[in-house]
Amino acid sequence: MKYMYYICRMLKNIKPLAVLLLSLCSIGTMAQERETKEEKPELMIEVYDQSFFDNREVRTPHQRSQTLFGSMLSVEGGVKFGAHTIMAGVHGIKDFGTSGLATKDITFYYSYEEGHFAGAFGSFPRRLLRRELPDIFVYDSIRYYTPTLHGALLQYTSRYGYAEVYCNWLNKQGAGEREIFEIVSDGRFGHKGLYAGWNAQLMHFSVPRPANGLKVYDKLMINPHVGIEKSELGWIDALSVEAGLMLSLNRDRNDMQWHAPMGFLGEAKVRKWRFEVCERLYAGNPQFTDYDIYGAQLHRGDPYYRSSLYNRTDIRFYLLNRTHVQCYAAASLHYTEGALDNSQQVILRIYPKF
């Protein structure tokens, strides 16, 4: 693992400011390469509402029984001129059964989109992403309660696929507070339904100031995969199968020992009419080394993946599935060693544009 030491030594010296400045320069360069005529500014208003009910009945020690029930409302306004857009807005998340708001935040960002390239800089909504990472990287409750990313986003899209990378600042360094940010990349390219892709996440988990004896934690997760997607396959409306390697590289500098949990990660989906069945399987070494010490602040994926075997089955029924409105109900089974848990979800998303 000596080579990983030098890689992480190099990566830990990359500061968020440098990443964000590089992103700005890239977006600016792309804009300057195209000479376009002046466009009349266009007023933009966007409203996004997501209501969620997620009830979890759990026996495994890796999870806990709870019910997440609430709603998030986001309102943004701005100006679009040509390939450039400036937006600002607010969002609030209400947990039903409590007073006040569970969380609230603002969005304020610049975005660029022209040709094959797009990007954003500032505090921008997660919905600008091409897709979310699998739940081994980002737990669904994190997506419920953190709908905003803070940093920079770059995207490339072609007829064969896409690639994106973003930097998300999670916590500012201070007294008793670690400096935490993530650099994430995902993408896929293929032809005629066959594709190869990747998901990757580098966590910068630094120390408070003063450090008080705490040390940096190095963490990198990589998921190269291949897959196939087909629509209208016989009586099936849609079918997709994906399989790949899941590798993590973890090191707590308190003991300077590398841990490299590795396993198989696969997913299969079948869609017919309004019904969808999704099967996910992980088999291998337990992920999230040192979860008992650092918890979800460092390990942002679903805690079920602390098991050496985890199988999740989702059965969804789409009540609505239109351009600007989506609503589905789901029942899920979670199997780990010696335990079979269940959960139920109802998700409603409304996102009109004006």
Steps between C-alpha positions, in 0.01 A plus 500: 500500500804728485388656173168598660693693766651729236168538317320607818787729597449675171120505519487635855690809390232590248309781665133569421583853385732368231234257380236770486728749324590235244131439443433869449789530257374198306150641472636842403729353237214305340291816490777702337565238234157565350415840358128540537274793435348679796183340625207670664488413874225256596337490843515155665282372785526142629299330773589155634307307761588157639290326764626176651375225726759235589416247772775255602447187708845369594653207690860517374750682729625702201180703477224631725122513474365845425250691290601796284195703405519851362510735205750728330408812302750689285435827314759656268505797270760641265603621159612299198694663217623267230700218652528676836258493794511660844256363757421563866244341727409344833382163621355368820446146628214428737499186717138417570423480870753770595485877524708722275720380216738206520746674267506807280756626251550733205603435143710756316687388192618563148447232234619457143362269232592492132580218262654200675597689817318624808603613845398680817677693776357597837229341714287308251225232521585130474255468214760656267688168517454256213426232759561425866766252605383157625394480865834342600642851435208725605232383742144586399436693823794728409328574170178582687661751736788647296350605166778756441863453396758768580789528256543444128369263235631413152314282249567363154227336289514334159287257300695215660465599863608751762758578766475734796715605793418724793648629823260525794609687814343330802655663805724797572803457725476664841508442873383140544399486133680297233556626149300260280435499128445240230611480139261279304503374144268275305427424138414241241566456129364237268319408181175320420413438864839366611711730716796527736510751781637600836410655836775649719510699823802651674435621856724768650450445875744736666548612862352781712703806591666441740530128417502384866666172405261412218640382167395514135301208357565399138207348309445414134212296353500372139232306312587413137213316335344378177135475412222467248178697456215397273153642442197323358658156532215263423224554756738691728496880473859543625784281627842594639778293655821642650795327670839612621772511762462698823835600651573729794840619623484615863776615734480655845827686556477417870630152414613555136346166394336466159172309469368404156153340526396369160198322360247452223228762446213431262154629414215380276178688413188386318219738403150408381222754475500683836692233690876483549705238684858585598745247644834608652771270629830557679725206592853535636689663785296726730527864390539815714805413711491681840131588469462454876754780552414755229143413406304665221714815506768306311305205354204648311368174352225269623620330825365166372821472298688435823388142438694252289175410323217744432206449267227759447179445303281801411152464351369834374164609366493836318176683566624791285799514269479811284743768392460724805323271749611164635348296780568140597442262789757231579548201727856385571659190648852518646688177559827485694664219697235365734244777450219588260381860535231691315420859416233693312529824307268751335676773299335796326701742283359808328731719293325745265701764312371846408 
